[in-house]
Every structure is written in C-alpha cells, then in structure tokens.
Amino acid sequence: MNRFDLDSHLSQLYNHQPASAHWPVIGITGNFADNACQLGKGYYSQVIRAGGIPLVIPPCADHETLFATLDRIDALLLSGGADVNPLYCGEEPVARLGRINAERDLPELLITRLAANRQMPILGICRGIQVLAMALGGKVAQHIDTPIKHSQDADRSEPTHTVTVRPDTLLYNIYKTSSRQTEPFSLPVNSFHHQAVSEAGPRFRVCATAPDGTIEAIESVECKPMMGVQWHPECLGSDGELLFGWLVRQARSYRQAQRLHDHILTLDTHCDTPMLFPQGIDFGTRDPRILVDLPKMFEGRLDASVMVAYIPQTMQESAFDYANSIFDKIGTIVDSHASHLALARTPDELWQNKRQGKKSIVLGIENGKALEGDIRNVSHFAKRGIVYITLCHNGDNDLCDSAKGTNTHGGVSDFGAKVIGQMNRLGMMVDLSHAAESSFYDALQLSSTPIVCSHSSCRALCDHPRNLTDDQMRALAKAGGVCQITLYHGFLRKDGEATILDAMAHLDHAIDVMGVDHVGLGTDFDGDGGVLGLADASELTLFTRQLLQRRYSEEDIQKIWGGNFLRVMQQVQQFSHSF
C-alpha cells in the first residue's frame, strides 16, 4: 500500500469491523503550556494498547463541560505536569516551590472530586497522584529534600531508583510476579518530581515508598478503583502496561454497571433520612449531613428509596402526629423538586418515574407505635400511600415483641394480629425487621400475603438478635417473602470495620439459603447504616459492580436490586383488590 495514497487507507478502514465500539473511554487530563493543551504520547499509546479509547480533557472549569465530560468517560487518568498551588491546601508557598500550573489546578481538582463522587476509576500519575490526594483530603509536600534524587536526568524510559511495594495492597497484586509471593518487593521506577504526597488522607493508604520514605503510591481504603503513583508508568514499557491494563479493566466494569443501570430499576428498601429533614436539609443539594439526597441518588444511580418515618421507642410526643409531619415534609420536598423527584406507591409508578428521568420516594413506617393502638390508623396511613409498616423497633410495643425486647406478648399480640389482617386487606406489606423470632413466626402464620424484612442480615455470619437465622430465612422464602441485606456494620461483623465485602458475604449467604428470588438491599442509610465502599447513596453502583464481578446474570441483578421486593409489593397490593 502506498503510504500517501489516502484512498487505499480509506479502503482498509471501510473493510474494518471495529472492536473499539465496546472499548471503555479513558479521559486523560491534558497538560497546559505555551498557551496550548498538551499530552505526552505515552499516555494515549498505553491506553490504546490496554484496550481503551483515549479522550483528552482540556483544562476547563466550566460546569456544563465538566458534567458533560464525566457523562462520556468511563475512567479518569490524571497526567503529570507542573506543581499544584498550595493555597488549595490552605498553605503559603515555600521558597523552593516550583512552577505552578494555574490553568490546570481548579479544573483537575473539580473533575477529580466529581469523578470520585461517581465512583469512577481514577489513576493519578506524578502530578496526578498529588491532585488525587489534595482533592480528597490528603496533603502535598511542596518540596522534598532527601538524599535520593527524585528528578532524574536520564531518559524517561530508564528506571533510576526503586520503590518498596507493600503486601496486601492492590498495587502489590498488580505487580507481583508469582501467585505465591507474599513479601514486600522492590520495583524499579523512573522519577521526575520535587513535590510528593505528604499525607495520603483518610480515603487512601500508602502502598509504596522510596528508600528515603517518600510516598510513591497510594490507593483507596474504601474498596474503590482509585490509585496514584509518583513515577511515570507510561514511559516504562511492559512494566507500565500493568497499571494501564488495570485502569482499562476497571473502566470496562464501570461502563458495564452504568449501562446496566440505564434499564434496571434500583430500589433501596429502607432508609431513615427523613428523621433529619427537620434540621433544615435541602434534599436537592449534596448535603454532607445526610447519606441520601438527590445528587447522591443520581451519582449512585439509585432510582428509588423507601424513606420511613422512624418512631423511637422512647418517643413521648404523639407518634401518630409525628409520622404525619414527616410525610408532610416529604411531600413538600417532592413538590419543591418535582422535575427530578416524585412519590411512588406501586411498581408501575416506580417504573413510570424512571422512564421520566425522576427519582422516587416510597413511604414506610418504622415502628407500629405510630398507630397509637387504634386500628383505624392503619387505614389512615394506607390512604397516605405508606407501603409497609415495620411492626416494632428496639423494644416491645402493643403489636409484638422485639428482637431487643423482654418477651411481653410471647410473639404477636392480639392487637398486632388485627393490624396484620387489616394491612393485608389494605395492601400494605408487613415488615418483620427488628421483630423477635416468636413475632416473626407468628406473623408468618397470621399474614395472608408474603412478609418482608426490609433491613436484616444473616445471623450465621454475625450472631446478633436483629439478624435472621438460616431457619427464619428458609421459612421466609417458603412463604414468598424477601430478606433485604442491611449495611449496619454491627449486623455484618462482630469486630473491626465492616466493608462492602462483608455486605456481599451476607448477600451470598442469603442467596445460598433462600435462593436469588428472595433477597435484596435495605441500606438503613441515616439510621447508622453504611460501610466502607457503600457509605452513602452515591456509592451504590459499587454494589452493582460487585454483583457483576460475582457473575450474577442481568436478570438476577434486577431481582436483587429491587425486583424481588417489587414482586411482593405487587402481590400484596393485588391481594387487597380482591376484597
């Protein structure tokens, strides 16, 4: 083929069937110098070699541009370059601070934080590791002064010093040469910097250091695909390919989860956020005081949440009036954000809201104390659109005994039996989370429709009375009900800090016992629910990625992500129509 014959090149192109249509898009931040956006060849070459599509991101802080860019990429690669202005860390410049790059600083800090909010895979290189740390709570040393030279004169492809990679880290698993390798090892790297991360911050751990103690790599402590390295892997040939391969694999998983969320309906069956609404919360902003708000729901691709009026056992005021005030407040919030938010009572309404691009709030009551002993109040709350009532909380009430109660009734009381019958007739789900085992089995016998446990985990994995035994789970599944795994750390493990992996272990166990048709997720966000990796609504796509990693089918993922719960809701509501 003639090198300069355009038609022959086009002919080859036209006959090509591109595999790249399925490749993830890797956004690479461009450097800025000489009034131009620039990017070293190594970055985009390594991305292409790893099976990704490189997209250069110019240094622009325009809000619409930032969001539009994030909507089009599957991973973020923060490239190297000049120093970051220390004022962004609240520090004054030291005498030996290098040349800062004001054009890049704000755009990169913003896009890094926004990408992290979406749980997007991020790899920071050289300046990029410093931006990553600074954007997410870490600190950067403006100038390092140690015996080891960190700014080499040799060619960029030549390693000039080593870093020690720590065991039990993601970076270690990427670079280790043997499956049996368990000890720290030295990795030869290049070096072109005089700044470095001084503190990784609360969201990262140090995974590699130079012999002088300089931090050379950090990675997420939250089971998230975020990592930074101080060296330049794009210049190191096959050694560098390992990191780019990791980033592209993570981007592919991110893309798969995002596309799955486009057409499944995701439902969290229990959150306590409404009890914080009286504090002046603006649900339309990303409010650090709450774990579920509109921005976090959009970031985490959460379509709907069952928001409950939580009635404390010790409440002295009218529980009935308080519950109604909570539902009034939710109605005001929905009206204030009507273009993005709506109430839903039925599965059909949930799907309709999703098709319209709206998030849904479903109403529930936690603690039958809200009925105040009056059976007529069941009808009142049914008319308000409440889909379930959790019969009790952390103490016996006039309906039933609690898992943390004193066996007042020996199970469900006579009044509780009447309430269950009325809930059946009115199409409201009976929720047995928090109930004693005696109450659980009584309700299972009394209810004419399947019951739910909106936020419970597995006692076999964590021996807590709030969790369900295997026998309870089997009985629940046999009766057509569902167990929604919850994220309260004390229900996931007895000691240490719970993570997303603990939540997945409980889910896997529940599926082993009950089958995939009887499980789901009830986070208990803002009711002390939330673990590392699933700390708020913005992180819920990580749950989907764990499901994909475990090779659950799309059909099963929809069942887990609310489909099973909606099936029960449909059955319960249809049963009421037969009266």
N, C-alpha and C positions, 0 to 999 in steps of 0.2 A: 504494500500500500504506500502510495506517495504521501510523505509526511505532511505536505502542504496542499493536498487535494481534499478540500472541505467535503465534497460530495461522498468520497469514499469513507470518510469518518462518519458522516451522517448515515450512510448505508449500514455501517456496523451498528450504529446506535439504534436505528429503527428496528433492526432484527434482534435487538437485545431484550430479554424479558427480565426486568429489574427485580432483584430480590430486595433491594433497598426500600421498597414500599413498606416493608414490615420492620425496617430498622428504626430504633428509637432516635430521637433528635437530641443532641447534646449541645446546649447553649454554652458558648465559650466567651467569657468577658474579654473584650479587646483592650490592649494597652493604648495609651494616648501619648503621642509625642510628635513634635513638628507639625502641630495642628492637623493630625491625622490619626485615625483609628488603625492600630497595627496588631498583627498576630504572628508569632513565630510559626514556621512550617511544622515543627514537631507536634504541636498541639492538635491541629486538624488531621495531620497524617496518622497519628496514633489512634485518634477517634475512628477514622475510616477503617484502619486496619483491624480494629476491635469489633467492627460491625455496626458503627453508629453513624449518624448524619451530623456533621458539624454545622452549627449555626453561630456566626459571630455576633455577639451582643455589643453594640456601641455604648460608650459611657453616657447614658441619658437618664435623668431622674424624672422625666415626665411620667405622671401617674398612669395615664392610659397606656403608654408604651410599656411600662413595667408589667402591668397586669396582662396585656396582650402577649408579651413575650413569654411570661410564665405559662399562659394557656397553650403555647405552641411548642414547648420543650418538655423533655422527659427527664432531664438531669442538668445540673449546673456545674460547670468547670470554671473555677476562678483561677485565672492565669497569673503569671509572675509580672513583676514590674517595680516601680518606684515605691517609696515609703508611704505610709498612711499618716495623715495629720493627727498628731497626738491629742489635739483638742477634742477629738471624738471620744477619747478615753477620759476627758476631764483633766488632762495633763498639759503642762507647758513644755515647749521644745527644749531638749538638752543641746549643748553646744555642738555635739557631733551628729546630730540628726541629719540624715541625708536629704536628697531632693524628694519632696512630697509630690503627689500627683493629684492635685485638687480636682481635676476633671473627672477622675475615676472614683474618688473616695465615697461621696454620697450615693451615687448610683449603685455601686457594688455593695455597700453596707445595706442599702434598702432591699436590693434584689436577693441578697443572702438571707436576710431575715424573713422576707416573704416566701422564699423557696423553702426555708426551714419550717415555716408555718404550714406549708402544704405537705411536709414530709418528703420532699423531693430529694433524690440522691444528690449529694454535693461532694466534690473533690476540690480542695484548695491546694495550689502549688506555689511555693515560695511566698510571694506577697499574698497569695490566695489563702494560705494557712493563717496568716496574720489577720486578714479580713474576716475569715470564718470565726476565729476566736473573738475578735473585737465585736463582731455583730451579735454574738450570742453569749456575752457575759465574761469573756476572758480578757487578758491584758497582754500588751506587747512591749518588750524592751526596745527603746528607741535606738540603742546602740549596745552591742555586746563587745566586751573586751576580755578575751580569754587567750590562752596560749595557742589554741588551734586556729588556723586561718580558715575563715568561713567565706571568703570571697576569692576564688581561685583565679589564677592567670592561665591555667591550662585550658585546652579545648573543652567545650561543654560536654562532649561525649566521654570525657576522661574522669573517672572517679578519683577523688583526691583525699578523702578521709572516710572513716567508717561510722556507722551508727549501730547501736545495740537495740535490736528489736525484742520487745518483752513477750514472754509466753502468755497464753490465754488472752490474746488480742486478735482482732480481725486482721490487722496488718501482718501478724505472725503467720496466720493461716494462709494469707495470700502469697507470702514469700517463702514459706518453709519448703524444703526440698524433699522431705520424707514424711510419710504419714505417721512415723514413729517419733519424729523429732519433738522433743519436749523442753529443751533447754534454750535459753536466750542465744541468739546468734548475731554475728556481725554482718552488716550489709554495706558494701562499698557504694558510696554515693558521690555526686558532684556537689558543689557548694558555691552559691552566688548571692550572699546576703550579709548584711551587718545588723539587721534587725532580726528579732525572733520572738516567738510566743514566750512570755514570762510566766503567765498563769493560764492554764487551759480553760478555767471557768467551770461552773457546776455541771455543764452539759457534755463535757469531754473528759477523757482521761489521756494521759501521756502514754504513748505506745512505743516510742523510740527516742533515744537520746544520743548525743555525741559524747565522746570520751570526756569532754570538759563539762558535761551536764546540760549543755544547750538542748532545749526541746526540739526534736527533729520531726515528730509526727504526733498527731492527736486523732482520736476517734470517739464516736458517740458512746456515752454510757447508757443511753436510752434505747438500745437495740434499733437504732436508726442508721440508714445508709449515709452517714456523714463522716468525712475523713479529710485531714490536711497533712501534707508533707512539706518539709522545708527545702528539699532538694528538687531537681528538675528531671522527673522521670521521662518526660517527652524527648530528652536528649540521650537516653541511656539504652536505646535499642530494645533487646528482648527483655531485659530487667524492667524497663519502663512499661512494656506492654502488659505486664501483670496488673498494674494499677488501672490502666485504661480498660482492660478487659473486665475488671471488677465493676468499674463505673458503668460500662455499657450493659452489663448483665443486670445491674440494679435498675438502670433506666428502662430496660425491657420489662422488668417486673412492675415498675411504676406505671408504665404505659398500659400494660395489660389490666392492672387494677383500675385505672382511670376509665378505660373503655368499658370494663365490666359495670362500673358504677353508672355509666350512661343509661343502662337499660334494666338494671335490677332496682328494687326498692329496698332501701336500708332503713331499718327501724330499731331504735334503742327503746326497750320496753320499760325502762324505769329511770327517771332522774328527778332529783329534788331541787332543781334550780329555782322553782317558784318561791321557795321559802326565803330566798334572798331578794326577791323583787321589791319588797317594801323598803329596801336600802337605797332606792333611787337608781336602780340598774337601768341602763339603756340597752335593751336587748339587740338593738341594731348596730352597736359598736362592738369592737373586740375588747371586752371589759375583763381586766385581769382578776376581778373579784369573783367571776363565775366561770364554770367549765363548759357551759353550753350557751352560746349566743349565735346570732345569725352568721357573722363572719366565720366563726369556728365550724358551724354546720356546713357552710359552703366549702371551707378548706378541707374538711374531713369527709366531704361528700355524703353527709348524713341527711337523709330525706325527711326523717320524722323521729319525734321523740315523745314518749308518754311522760308528760310532766304531771307530777302528783301534788296534791295538797297534802303535805305531811302534817299529821296531828301528833305532837309529842304526848307521851303517856301522862306527863305531869301538867299538861295544859289546864289552867284554871278558868280561862275565859270560855265562852261558848264555842265549842269545836265546830258546830254546825255553821255558825256565823263566820268563823274564821275561814273555813273551807270555801264558803261562798265568796268571801272577799278575795281569796286567791284566784278563783275562777273569774271574778270580775276584772281583776288586774290583768290576767292573761288575755281576756277579751279586749281590753284597752290596748295592750301591746300588739295584738294581732291587727287591730284596726289601724294602729299607727304605722304598721309596716305591711299594709295589705298587698303591695306589689310583689312582695317576696315571701309572705308568710300567711298561712291560713289554718283554721281549725279543721280537724277531721274526726269523724265518728266511725266511719265504715272503711273497709278495704277499698271500695270503689272510690271514695272521696280521697283517700291517700294517693291512689294512682292518678286520679284526675289532677290533684295538686302537683304531682311530679311532672306530668305532661305539660303543665302550665309554667314550669320552672319555679314553683313555690315550695318552700319547706312547710312541714305540717307539725302542728302541736296536737297531741291526743291527750285527753284529760283522764286522770285517775285520782283515786283517794287512797292514801296510805294510813290505815288505822280506822276500823269501823266505829271508833269512838265518835267520828263525825256525825253518825246517825243519832246520837244522843238518846238511844233507847226507843226511838219512835220509828216503827216500821214504815210509816208514811214517807219518811225522808228518803227511803230507797227510791221511790217513785220521783221525788223531787230531783234527786241527783241524776236519775236516768234521763229526765227531761232536759237537764243541763248538758247532757252529752257525755257523761262520765262512762268510760268503757269497762273499768274494773274497780273493785274495792279490795284492798289488802285487808283481810279481816281483822288483823291485830298488828301491834308493833312490839316493842320490847317490854311487854308486861301484859298480863291477862286483862281482858276487858269484858264487857257484858255479852260479847258474841262467842268468844272462845279463849282457850288457853294459849299462851305464847311460848315460844322456844326458850325464852328467858323469864318465864312466869313461875307461878307457885302451884299450878295444878288446881286452880279454883273450881273448874267445872268437870275435870276429867275428860276434857275434849271440847266439843262444840256445845254451847248452852242451848236451852230450848229457844231462846230468842234468836240465837245465831242460826238455828235450823230454819226458823221462819224467814230470816233475812236471806239465807241461801235460796230458799224456794222462791222468794219474791224477786231476787236477782235473776234467777233462771227465767221467770215469767217475763221480765222486762228486758232481757237480752244483755245483761251485764255479766262480765266474767268474774268468777270467784278466784281471788289471788291468795295463795297459801304461803307465800314467803313470810317469814317471821313466826309462823304457827308452830306449836308443839306437835310432836309426832301424833299424839292422840287426836288433836284437832285436824291434822292432815288426813288421817284415815277416816275420821268421822265425815269430814266434808266430801271426801271422795265417794263415800256411800250416799250421802244426802243429795249431792248435786245431780241434776238430770242432764247436765251438759259437762263437757270436759273442763277441768280446772287448770289454772296456770300457777307457776311460781315465777313471778316476774323478775326476781333478782336473787338467785340462790346458786350455790356451788356444791361441790362434791365432798361429803364427809370422809369418804375413803382416802382422799388426798390431803384433807385438812380437817382434823377432828374438832369441829365446832358445832354446837347445837343448832345454829342457824342453817347449816348445810344439810343437804338431803343424803340419806343413806342410799346404798345401791337398791335395797328393797323398796324404799319410797319411790325412787326413780323408775323402777320396773313397774310398780303399781300405777304411777302417773302415766307412763307411756301406754300401758294396757287400757287405761281409761280414756286415751286420746289426748291427754294434756301435754304441756310443754314445760321444760325447765330452762330458764334463761340464766346463763352463767353471769355472775356479777364480778365487779372489779374491786371490791373492797379487799384491801390487802390481807386483813385478818381472817378472811374466809378462803384465801388462796394458799397461804402458808403460815405456819406457826411462828417461825422466826425469820429474821432478815427481811430485806425489802423485796416485795413481790414485783414481778415484771410481766410483760406481755407473754413471755414463755410459760409462766405459771398459769396464766389465764388459758392459754392454749392447751396446757396439760389437762386442766379441768374440763374443757370442752371435749377434748379427745376421749377422756374417760366417760363423760356423759353419753357420747355417741356410742362408745363400746357397750354401755349398759342399756341404753334406751333406743338406739338407732337414730339415724340422722333426721328422721321426721319429727323429733320431739325435743329439739334443742334450739337455743338462740342466745342473744346477748342482751342483758339488762345492766347497764353500767353502774347505776347508783351514783352517777356524777352529781356533785354538790351535796351528796349525802355521805361523804367520806370515800366514795368510790374513785378509782383512778390509780394506775400503777405505772411504773416506768415503761414507756413505749405505748401506753394507752392512758395518758394523763388527762386528756380533755377531748372534746368532740373533734378538734382539728386533727387528731391523730388516728382516727378510726379507719382510714384507708390502710393503715399498717395491719389492722386485723384482717382485712381482705387479702393483703399480700401474704400473711401467714397461712391463710386458707389455701391460696393458690400454691404456695410452697409445699403444702402437705398434699397437693394434687387432688383436692376436692373438686368435683365437677361444677360447672356453672349452675346446673340445676340444684345441686346440694348447697352451694354457696347462697343462692337465693332463699332456700329453705332456712338456713342458719341465720341469714341476715333479715329475718322478719317473716318469711313466708310461712313458717310453721305457726307462729303466733297469729298471723292473719287468718290462717285456716281455722284456728279455734275461735277467733273473733267472729268469723263468718258463720260457723256452726251455732255459736251461742246466739247471735242476732237472728238467725233464721228460725231457731227454736222458739224465740219469743213471738214470731209472727204466726205460729200455729195455734196460739191461744185466742 
